[in-house]
Every structure is written in structure tokens, then in C-alpha cells.
Amino acid sequence: ERSHGSDGCPGQSNTTARIEILDLNNIMSTLLRSVWESLVGETVPPAPEPLGLRVVCVSDTHGRHDDIVVPDGDILIHAGDWTHFGKESDARALNAWLEGLPHKHKIVVNGNHECNAPWAGQAAQILSAATLLIDEGYTLQVETNAGAREGASSEDGNGAEEGEGDEHSSGRTEAGTAAGTAADAAAGEHSPGAGSVTIWGTQFSWPLSHDTPIGNVPALGAVVAAGPAVGVLVCHGPVAGLVDGGRGCHALKRVCERTTPRLVVSGHIHEAHGITKGTGLLANTTFVNAAICRNGYTAGWEAVVVDI
């Protein structure tokens, strides 16, 4: 961690102050969980153990990927709208850009600009430098002695130095094998220094109301079927009330409350770019709107970095 000197308090470093703030955050989180459980009667799940993975999140580049600075990390996630109105030339340019990035795992989902493009059926072949997820998962088995990385904030998108000691293996998981993935994830949770995380990518859908039957929406039903195995959910449209600019999906929020992922990465609403923590049943979930384009289709936001 970088040293910034004291804050005007003799003998107290920023590192010490940061530890005290983290301790206070843990106390407040415990108190809020107790209050929620007593008032609502719902049990908030305990915070998951950190996996020591750095996730770099982008979305809505709309062909402007060359205009952004991409921080280093273990996983790069693009949450859709990587083209401008479905231009195939943008898709091929994105693949060339992805090939030049050092991230070991590169995950992409469709946005509304790609899902109905004439070449959509060949998108996975065009994006040969990444894994395109359409209602399926990508599972990482993680073995690390380094613990969680330091430097990336849960309050903003700025990262710091890269950690050490991560070893990852991976495999694609389709909806039909979600039960096995859940068992694998549960087994990993009980192994000191070991774990697994499934990144689940959905096909794009427009926002739905709170009373929409989840079983009637294949993209949402697949997430629920995967259950607790889903550690990172990537969906182009944001969750209602969480970095959504007031235009998120209420049905998707119900899905998140049932699966409680560590991280939800979305975009779509350009002006809602940001990062926040959920509350209640989602108190352990970080929500990111990683839109890069800000004014129309001009890059104006930075990539968001999250440690999980």
C-alpha cells in the first residue's frame, strides 16, 4: 500500500487510520444486520471470505474502447454495448483490443446494441479473445495465499498495486450443470485459502416490473437455477435502485436477493456510472455501473476496479 504520511496526528499513519475505519465499518455492518433481521425477520447472510481477485469492469464502450485506460487485474468484465448500433467492425475491433490486454480472464456479455445484430450468432467466434456468456457461467477455482488485495476501493473505481500469489483454473458452466457448480462452490468455501467463483452472464433484456414471474424470463430463471454458485452476475441492464438512474429492473433485484452474489456488474444507463453497496439481503453485494460513454457516445467515465 502506498504511504501518504500522517494526517496531522503525531504518530498516526494513513494505514493506521484506514484500519480503524475498516474496523468501524465492520461494527456498523454487524449492527445494521442485527437491526434488519429484527425488524424484517430476514436473515442477512454473513460476508463471504475474500478470494483475492481483482475485477476490472467496463461497459458501454460503443466502439470507443481505445479511448479508455484499463487498469491491471485478474478478470476483465465488459457488461455489454461494445458496439455502436451493432456494427460488426466495432465487434472485430473490440476483439483486437482485448487480445492486447493482459488480464487472464476476459468476460463479455451482450448489450441491446449486440443482441439482435445480424452477426449475433457468430459473436462468440468474433470475440475469440474473450469468453462471451449468454445465460451461462464461467467458474474459476481459486487458490491463493495472499488473501484480499489492497488498494481497490468499494467506494470508487480507483485501484492500486497488483497483489501476488493467485492461481486460477476455469471452466464454462451452462444452466443445466448449475447444481454441480453450486456443490463445487460450497466445497471451496470450507477450504482455508481456497475457493471458487462463478461469473454468470445474462442475455440482454429490457427492465421488468417487480411482479414479473421470474420463471417466465429464461435469462432470470437461469440465474436462480444456478443459485449460490453465482458469485459475480454480469447483466447489461442494472438492478432497480442500485446505480440505475431510476430505470433499473425490479425483477432482477428479486433475483439478486435470492442468489446474493458478491458483485453485480452492469451498464446501459450511461449517466448512472458508479459503485454502491446493497442493503438488507444485499448488504454483502457490490453493484457497479461500469458505463464508459458519458455524453452520448463519447468516452467520459473510467473503468471500475473491485476486489472480491
C-alpha positions as a Python dict, from the first residue, in 0.01 Angstrom:
ca = {
    (1, 'E'): (0, 0, 0),
    (2, 'R'): (127, 347, -79),
    (3, 'S'): (233, 563, 214),
    (4, 'H'): (91, 914, 224),
    (5, 'G'): (234, 1031, 554),
    (6, 'S'): (29, 1143, 856),
    (7, 'D'): (-299, 1327, 864),
    (8, 'G'): (-173, 1584, 1111),
    (9, 'C'): (-198, 1347, 1409),
    (10, 'P'): (151, 1278, 1555),
    (11, 'G'): (248, 915, 1525),
    (12, 'Q'): (-60, 812, 1327),
    (13, 'S'): (-21, 698, 966),
    (14, 'N'): (-287, 674, 699),
    (15, 'T'): (-252, 295, 722),
    (16, 'T'): (-350, 302, 1090),
    (17, 'A'): (-639, 536, 1019),
    (18, 'R'): (-757, 310, 738),
    (19, 'I'): (-755, 5, 966),
    (20, 'E'): (-960, 194, 1225),
    (21, 'I'): (-1212, 296, 957),
    (22, 'L'): (-1239, -63, 836),
    (23, 'D'): (-1297, -182, 1195),
    (24, 'L'): (-1570, 79, 1237),
    (25, 'N'): (-1727, -32, 908),
    (26, 'N'): (-1733, -392, 1029),
    (27, 'I'): (-1901, -288, 1356),
    (28, 'M'): (-2163, -81, 1172),
    (29, 'S'): (-2227, -364, 927),
    (30, 'T'): (-2290, -605, 1215),
    (31, 'L'): (-2525, -361, 1389),
    (32, 'L'): (-2720, -289, 1071),
    (33, 'R'): (-2754, -660, 1002),
    (34, 'S'): (-2897, -717, 1352),
    (35, 'V'): (-3144, -430, 1317),
    (36, 'W'): (-3259, -553, 974),
    (37, 'E'): (-3310, -909, 1096),
    (38, 'S'): (-3511, -796, 1399),
    (39, 'L'): (-3734, -556, 1201),
    (40, 'V'): (-3787, -753, 880),
    (41, 'G'): (-3744, -1108, 1004),
    (42, 'E'): (-3498, -1194, 724),
    (43, 'T'): (-3151, -1327, 793),
    (44, 'V'): (-2872, -1139, 620),
    (45, 'P'): (-2605, -1387, 508),
    (46, 'P'): (-2256, -1340, 654),
    (47, 'A'): (-2000, -1167, 437),
    (48, 'P'): (-1810, -1417, 217),
    (49, 'E'): (-1439, -1467, 260),
    (50, 'P'): (-1234, -1260, 12),
    (51, 'L'): (-1092, -1454, -283),
    (52, 'G'): (-804, -1218, -360),
    (53, 'L'): (-925, -1143, -711),
    (54, 'R'): (-916, -802, -877),
    (55, 'V'): (-1204, -741, -1118),
    (56, 'V'): (-1183, -461, -1376),
    (57, 'C'): (-1524, -355, -1502),
    (58, 'V'): (-1618, -168, -1820),
    (59, 'S'): (-1940, -136, -2019),
    (60, 'D'): (-2097, 73, -2294),
    (61, 'T'): (-1776, 146, -2480),
    (62, 'H'): (-1972, 173, -2809),
    (63, 'G'): (-1658, 137, -3021),
    (64, 'R'): (-1461, 384, -2803),
    (65, 'H'): (-1255, 119, -2624),
    (66, 'D'): (-926, 271, -2745),
    (67, 'D'): (-1010, 592, -2557),
    (68, 'I'): (-1001, 439, -2209),
    (69, 'V'): (-724, 336, -1971),
    (70, 'V'): (-772, -19, -1844),
    (71, 'P'): (-616, -98, -1504),
    (72, 'D'): (-444, -430, -1449),
    (73, 'G'): (-633, -709, -1278),
    (74, 'D'): (-719, -1078, -1278),
    (75, 'I'): (-1057, -1052, -1450),
    (76, 'L'): (-1180, -805, -1711),
    (77, 'I'): (-1558, -778, -1747),
    (78, 'H'): (-1734, -596, -2029),
    (79, 'A'): (-2103, -564, -1945),
    (80, 'G'): (-2233, -506, -2298),
    (81, 'D'): (-2287, -241, -2566),
    (82, 'W'): (-1937, -284, -2704),
    (83, 'T'): (-2057, -175, -3048),
    (84, 'H'): (-2227, 134, -3189),
    (85, 'F'): (-2565, 17, -3317),
    (86, 'G'): (-2438, -336, -3379),
    (87, 'K'): (-2158, -261, -3626),
    (88, 'E'): (-1958, -576, -3693),
    (89, 'S'): (-1646, -365, -3746),
    (90, 'D'): (-1677, -249, -3383),
    (91, 'A'): (-1700, -611, -3265),
    (92, 'R'): (-1385, -710, -3453),
    (93, 'A'): (-1203, -401, -3329),
    (94, 'L'): (-1301, -488, -2973),
    (95, 'N'): (-1156, -836, -3014),
    (96, 'A'): (-825, -694, -3134),
    (97, 'W'): (-824, -462, -2832),
    (98, 'L'): (-899, -749, -2594),
    (99, 'E'): (-612, -952, -2740),
    (100, 'G'): (-371, -682, -2629),
    (101, 'L'): (-488, -673, -2265),
    (102, 'P'): (-302, -876, -2000),
    (103, 'H'): (-599, -993, -1792),
    (104, 'K'): (-607, -1371, -1758),
    (105, 'H'): (-986, -1394, -1772),
    (106, 'K'): (-1191, -1173, -2007),
    (107, 'I'): (-1569, -1193, -1985),
    (108, 'V'): (-1816, -1022, -2219),
    (109, 'V'): (-2197, -1012, -2232),
    (110, 'N'): (-2432, -870, -2492),
    (111, 'G'): (-2597, -531, -2464),
    (112, 'N'): (-2901, -410, -2654),
    (113, 'H'): (-2672, -297, -2939),
    (114, 'E'): (-2545, -654, -2995),
    (115, 'C'): (-2820, -898, -2907),
    (116, 'N'): (-3009, -858, -3236),
    (117, 'A'): (-2716, -776, -3465),
    (118, 'P'): (-2703, -970, -3797),
    (119, 'W'): (-2381, -1135, -3684),
    (120, 'A'): (-2504, -1216, -3328),
    (121, 'G'): (-2491, -1590, -3397),
    (122, 'Q'): (-2118, -1563, -3471),
    (123, 'A'): (-2038, -1328, -3182),
    (124, 'A'): (-1852, -1592, -2979),
    (125, 'Q'): (-1626, -1665, -3277),
    (126, 'I'): (-1569, -1296, -3346),
    (127, 'L'): (-1474, -1239, -2980),
    (128, 'S'): (-1212, -1513, -2978),
    (129, 'A'): (-1000, -1324, -2722),
    (130, 'A'): (-1273, -1340, -2456),
    (131, 'T'): (-1550, -1560, -2320),
    (132, 'L'): (-1895, -1446, -2431),
    (133, 'L'): (-2155, -1551, -2176),
    (134, 'I'): (-2521, -1577, -2276),
    (135, 'D'): (-2722, -1720, -1988),
    (136, 'E'): (-2432, -1933, -1872),
    (137, 'G'): (-2147, -1930, -1622),
    (138, 'Y'): (-1770, -1931, -1616),
    (139, 'T'): (-1627, -2085, -1299),
    (140, 'L'): (-1287, -2003, -1151),
    (141, 'Q'): (-1124, -2228, -894),
    (142, 'V'): (-902, -2003, -687),
    (143, 'E'): (-612, -2097, -463),
    (144, 'T'): (-438, -1805, -300),
    (145, 'N'): (-209, -1744, -6),
    (146, 'A'): (-218, -1369, -49),
    (147, 'G'): (-573, -1301, 72),
    (148, 'A'): (-763, -997, -48),
    (149, 'R'): (-575, -736, -241),
    (150, 'E'): (-526, -388, -101),
    (151, 'G'): (-582, -67, -289),
    (152, 'A'): (-910, -101, -478),
    (153, 'S'): (-1196, 82, -314),
    (154, 'S'): (-1556, -26, -269),
    (155, 'E'): (-1650, 342, -284),
    (156, 'D'): (-1488, 443, -612),
    (157, 'G'): (-1330, 291, -919),
    (158, 'N'): (-962, 356, -843),
    (159, 'G'): (-724, 66, -794),
    (160, 'A'): (-364, 34, -673),
    (161, 'E'): (-79, -214, -695),
    (162, 'E'): (-142, -571, -808),
    (163, 'G'): (-127, -848, -546),
    (164, 'E'): (59, -1177, -568),
    (165, 'G'): (3, -1546, -520),
    (166, 'D'): (-314, -1618, -718),
    (167, 'E'): (-354, -1942, -907),
    (168, 'H'): (-670, -1988, -1112),
    (169, 'S'): (-829, -2261, -1316),
    (170, 'S'): (-1153, -2211, -1503),
    (171, 'G'): (-1434, -2373, -1694),
    (172, 'R'): (-1759, -2279, -1865),
    (173, 'T'): (-2084, -2371, -1688),
    (174, 'E'): (-2418, -2387, -1864),
    (175, 'A'): (-2753, -2361, -1687),
    (176, 'G'): (-2802, -2738, -1696),
    (177, 'T'): (-2494, -2803, -1481),
    (178, 'A'): (-2556, -2529, -1226),
    (179, 'A'): (-2622, -2776, -942),
    (180, 'G'): (-2277, -2925, -977),
    (181, 'T'): (-2124, -2580, -979),
    (182, 'A'): (-2306, -2490, -658),
    (183, 'A'): (-2164, -2801, -491),
    (184, 'D'): (-1815, -2713, -607),
    (185, 'A'): (-1851, -2361, -474),
    (186, 'A'): (-1979, -2481, -138),
    (187, 'A'): (-1687, -2722, -106),
    (188, 'G'): (-1440, -2445, -179),
    (189, 'E'): (-1586, -2220, 90),
    (190, 'H'): (-1477, -2463, 361),
    (191, 'S'): (-1115, -2490, 246),
    (192, 'P'): (-875, -2237, 404),
    (193, 'G'): (-716, -2024, 134),
    (194, 'A'): (-924, -2191, -137),
    (195, 'G'): (-1247, -2101, -312),
    (196, 'S'): (-1433, -2076, -634),
    (197, 'V'): (-1643, -1815, -801),
    (198, 'T'): (-1883, -1844, -1092),
    (199, 'I'): (-1925, -1543, -1319),
    (200, 'W'): (-2273, -1560, -1471),
    (201, 'G'): (-2354, -1360, -1782),
    (202, 'T'): (-2712, -1294, -1892),
    (203, 'Q'): (-2859, -1219, -2231),
    (204, 'F'): (-2989, -864, -2255),
    (205, 'S'): (-3349, -797, -2158),
    (206, 'W'): (-3539, -474, -2101),
    (207, 'P'): (-3627, -383, -1740),
    (208, 'L'): (-3916, -573, -1586),
    (209, 'S'): (-4161, -492, -1307),
    (210, 'H'): (-4143, -631, -955),
    (211, 'D'): (-4435, -871, -1009),
    (212, 'T'): (-4293, -1030, -1326),
    (213, 'P'): (-4279, -1411, -1275),
    (214, 'I'): (-3909, -1491, -1282),
    (215, 'G'): (-3978, -1834, -1426),
    (216, 'N'): (-4126, -1671, -1735),
    (217, 'V'): (-3798, -1497, -1817),
    (218, 'P'): (-3534, -1753, -1924),
    (219, 'A'): (-3241, -1521, -1854),
    (220, 'L'): (-3353, -1463, -1494),
    (221, 'G'): (-3468, -1818, -1432),
    (222, 'A'): (-3124, -1948, -1528),
    (223, 'V'): (-2959, -1726, -1265),
    (224, 'V'): (-3194, -1853, -993),
    (225, 'A'): (-3128, -2213, -1101),
    (226, 'A'): (-2755, -2156, -1058),
    (227, 'G'): (-2827, -2030, -706),
    (228, 'P'): (-2548, -1954, -456),
    (229, 'A'): (-2282, -2064, -705),
    (230, 'V'): (-2318, -1726, -878),
    (231, 'G'): (-2053, -1504, -722),
    (232, 'V'): (-2044, -1240, -995),
    (233, 'L'): (-2350, -1153, -1201),
    (234, 'V'): (-2297, -963, -1528),
    (235, 'C'): (-2611, -813, -1681),
    (236, 'H'): (-2620, -521, -1919),
    (237, 'G'): (-2923, -360, -1758),
    (238, 'P'): (-2881, -251, -1394),
    (239, 'V'): (-3074, -361, -1087),
    (240, 'A'): (-3357, -133, -975),
    (241, 'G'): (-3247, 127, -722),
    (242, 'L'): (-2874, 49, -748),
    (243, 'V'): (-2665, 266, -983),
    (244, 'D'): (-2956, 256, -1228),
    (245, 'G'): (-3056, 621, -1270),
    (246, 'G'): (-3407, 522, -1165),
    (247, 'R'): (-3452, 291, -1465),
    (248, 'G'): (-3335, -49, -1342),
    (249, 'C'): (-3501, -389, -1342),
    (250, 'H'): (-3716, -477, -1039),
    (251, 'A'): (-3737, -845, -1129),
    (252, 'L'): (-3358, -860, -1145),
    (253, 'K'): (-3340, -720, -792),
    (254, 'R'): (-3557, -1011, -672),
    (255, 'V'): (-3316, -1250, -844),
    (256, 'C'): (-3020, -1089, -668),
    (257, 'E'): (-3195, -1115, -330),
    (258, 'R'): (-3237, -1489, -388),
    (259, 'T'): (-2881, -1554, -506),
    (260, 'T'): (-2684, -1281, -315),
    (261, 'P'): (-2382, -1256, -547),
    (262, 'R'): (-2065, -1084, -431),
    (263, 'L'): (-2066, -848, -728),
    (264, 'V'): (-2316, -733, -991),
    (265, 'V'): (-2173, -558, -1298),
    (266, 'S'): (-2396, -369, -1538),
    (267, 'G'): (-2409, -56, -1755),
    (268, 'H'): (-2674, 63, -2003),
    (269, 'I'): (-2767, 384, -1816),
    (270, 'H'): (-2461, 593, -1901),
    (271, 'E'): (-2520, 873, -1651),
    (272, 'A'): (-2563, 625, -1363),
    (273, 'H'): (-2195, 519, -1374),
    (274, 'G'): (-2072, 437, -1025),
    (275, 'I'): (-2042, 182, -748),
    (276, 'T'): (-2251, 117, -438),
    (277, 'K'): (-2328, -146, -176),
    (278, 'G'): (-2668, -304, -135),
    (279, 'T'): (-2873, -310, 185),
    (280, 'G'): (-3074, -573, 368),
    (281, 'L'): (-3042, -910, 196),
    (282, 'L'): (-2798, -746, -47),
    (283, 'A'): (-2573, -596, 222),
    (284, 'N'): (-2280, -810, 103),
    (285, 'T'): (-2327, -732, -266),
    (286, 'T'): (-2138, -461, -453),
    (287, 'F'): (-2321, -309, -750),
    (288, 'V'): (-2127, -149, -1036),
    (289, 'N'): (-2248, 52, -1332),
    (290, 'A'): (-1937, 46, -1547),
    (291, 'A'): (-2061, 255, -1842),
    (292, 'I'): (-1770, 425, -2018),
    (293, 'C'): (-1956, 655, -2257),
    (294, 'R'): (-2085, 962, -2081),
    (295, 'N'): (-2207, 1231, -2317),
    (296, 'G'): (-2388, 1042, -2589),
    (297, 'Y'): (-2133, 803, -2735),
    (298, 'T'): (-1815, 976, -2619),
    (299, 'A'): (-1594, 806, -2360),
    (300, 'G'): (-1607, 1005, -2039),
    (301, 'W'): (-1602, 761, -1745),
    (302, 'E'): (-1321, 545, -1610),
    (303, 'A'): (-1308, 170, -1562),
    (304, 'V'): (-1421, 49, -1217),
    (305, 'V'): (-1195, -177, -1011),
    (306, 'V'): (-1337, -407, -742),
    (307, 'D'): (-1159, -661, -525),
    (308, 'I'): (-1355, -973, -429),
}
